[in-house]
Amino acid sequence: MTQNIYDNPEFFQVYSQMRRSVHGLEGAAEWPTLRALLPELRGKRILDLGCGFGWFARWAREQGAAEILGIDVSEKMLERAKEMTSDAAIAYQQADLEEVELPAARFDLVFSSLALHYIENLERLLISVRTALVPDGWFVFSMEHPVYTAPLQPGWVEYEGRPGWVLNSYLSEGARVTDWLTKGVIKQHRTLGTTFGLLVRSGFTVTHLVEWGPTAEQVAAFPDMAKETERPMLVLMAARPSPKL
């Protein structure tokens, strides 16, 4: 089961004050680049994995999408999303992305923003996404770049009674326990090559891959983003179902 850190009161309070939480998509520095990867949305049926406050769902409706289903593991996030949404074409569902069952050939676009780096069994989810897409559908997502998730101080640690040796290595894949807004946040580190391979094995053809970092204009507007120019913070990808051989 995915760690439901977003229902932690301390975490949720701090997260709710972040720029992207207050201003939505326009508060996310990577949004212009991610938006450019999206297909035409008019008339599309869309699934938003890790929908959070529902910012993308509401924006997609403004672009003419026919219906949107947002899925998130967090009860608190979905409560806020429902409070901010008054549109019968947008529905929200609480589900764990590690275990969610998706209907076959139901969606034209599956979208996900900053959720996949929490998923341990990513291959299972990718196969489910591939099944849920129509043959000419799109899968567009962002996740933390593995260069960003990899670093940890080396040493012997114990978390929830499970000791282990933490290596400060990009090639050492697996769970990373970090302090981000609160203590003990678990993210799943895998190399970019592993993620690419999982997509291909799950039946996707990758069409776009962007190793994202802030622009000079963004750094000028928000000087605290300067540190994010030293290595890519996010990876943005677009993929389509591969034709059957």
Rosetta blueprint (number, residue, H / E / L):
1 M L
2 T L
3 Q L
4 N L
5 I H
6 Y H
7 D H
8 N L
9 P H
10 E H
11 F H
12 F H
13 Q H
14 V H
15 Y H
16 S L
17 Q L
18 M L
19 R H
20 R H
21 S H
22 V H
23 H H
24 G H
25 L H
26 E H
27 G H
28 A L
29 A L
30 E L
31 W H
32 P H
33 T H
34 L H
35 R H
36 A H
37 L L
38 L L
39 P L
40 E L
41 L L
42 R L
43 G L
44 K L
45 R E
46 I E
47 L E
48 D E
49 L E
50 G L
51 C L
52 G L
53 F L
54 G L
55 W H
56 F H
57 A H
58 R H
59 W H
60 A H
61 R H
62 E H
63 Q L
64 G L
65 A L
66 A L
67 E E
68 I E
69 L E
70 G E
71 I E
72 D E
73 V L
74 S L
75 E H
76 K H
77 M H
78 L H
79 E H
80 R H
81 A H
82 K H
83 E H
84 M L
85 T L
86 S L
87 D L
88 A L
89 A L
90 I E
91 A E
92 Y E
93 Q E
94 Q E
95 A L
96 D L
97 L L
98 E L
99 E L
100 V L
101 E L
102 L L
103 P L
104 A L
105 A L
106 R L
107 F E
108 D E
109 L E
110 V E
111 F E
112 S E
113 S E
114 L L
115 A L
116 L H
117 H H
118 Y H
119 I L
120 E L
121 N L
122 L H
123 E H
124 R H
125 L H
126 L H
127 I H
128 S H
129 V H
130 R H
131 T H
132 A H
133 L E
134 V E
135 P E
136 D E
137 G E
138 W E
139 F E
140 V E
141 F E
142 S E
143 M E
144 E E
145 H L
146 P H
147 V H
148 Y H
149 T H
150 A L
151 P L
152 L L
153 Q L
154 P L
155 G E
156 W E
157 V E
158 E E
159 Y E
160 E L
161 G L
162 R E
163 P E
164 G E
165 W E
166 V E
167 L L
168 N L
169 S L
170 Y L
171 L L
172 S L
173 E L
174 G E
175 A E
176 R E
177 V E
178 T E
179 D L
180 W L
181 L L
182 T L
183 K L
184 G L
185 V E
186 I E
187 K E
188 Q E
189 H E
190 R L
191 T L
192 L H
193 G H
194 T H
195 T H
196 F H
197 G H
198 L H
199 L H
200 V H
201 R H
202 S L
203 G L
204 F E
205 T E
206 V E
207 T E
208 H E
209 L E
210 V E
211 E E
212 W E
213 G L
214 P L
215 T L
216 A H
217 E H
218 Q H
219 V H
220 A H
221 A H
222 F L
223 P H
224 D H
225 M H
226 A H
227 K H
228 E H
229 T H
230 E L
231 R L
232 P L
233 M L
234 L E
235 V E
236 L E
237 M E
238 A E
239 A E
240 R E
241 P E
242 S L
243 P L
244 K L
245 L L
